[in-house]
Amino acid sequence: MKKLLFPLALILSLLGMIALGTPAGLDVSKIHSVPPEVDNFKYWYGDIKNGELFYLGTKSVAGFETELHLRFLNPQRGKMSSAMMILGPGGLDANDCFNRYKKVTKLLNEKYGHYTFIREVKDPIIRDLVTTERCAPIRHGNTLKTYWKKKGLTIISTLLGDDEGYYIEIEYRFNEGSEQRKPLRKIL
């Protein structure tokens, strides 16, 4: 019974994170001249005029450390072009990164419909790697990307890793000129 409770709790909390619109209150249609306040995130550094803002999560989301990056393609105009939420490295380990990624993908499928395609990038030298860790290829350069294409929005979820750990990046790209630019809390 306990084995079923943890996955259920994880799925419910991830569903809440994505469906309830974390980061809440972020309006992508607005012209920004100062870093916007984002619920559950604290401004860390960056400047709109330089095109990027970085935020650190103030709360763990479903057991993940979180980070948020906001990008401005044309900083003089102050319009956001993309937002990327990074889950990890806290909350992902060498044996569960694929399972956690599948759960995030499933939740995004529920929100945006079935993904458009998946792309896996494999380093050919990985075949020579001997390890007991299931996720070791991800740590050593392989990546897994899942794409959703919606009118006015492209979503890319990526599983990747480095020497510090594993990460799941969820990037929301807002297509320029789209009439579908809505507040992020409604998109996520």
Protein Blocks (a to p, Z undefined) as FASTA:
>chain_A
ZZmmmmmmmmmmmmmmmmnopaehiafkbccfbdcddehiacfbdcfklopacdddfbde
ehiacddddddfblmnopafbdcddedjehpafklmmmmmmmmmmmmmmmnopafbdcdd
ddfklmmpccfbfklmmmnopacddddddehiacdddddddfkbccddddddddehiakb
ccfklmZZ
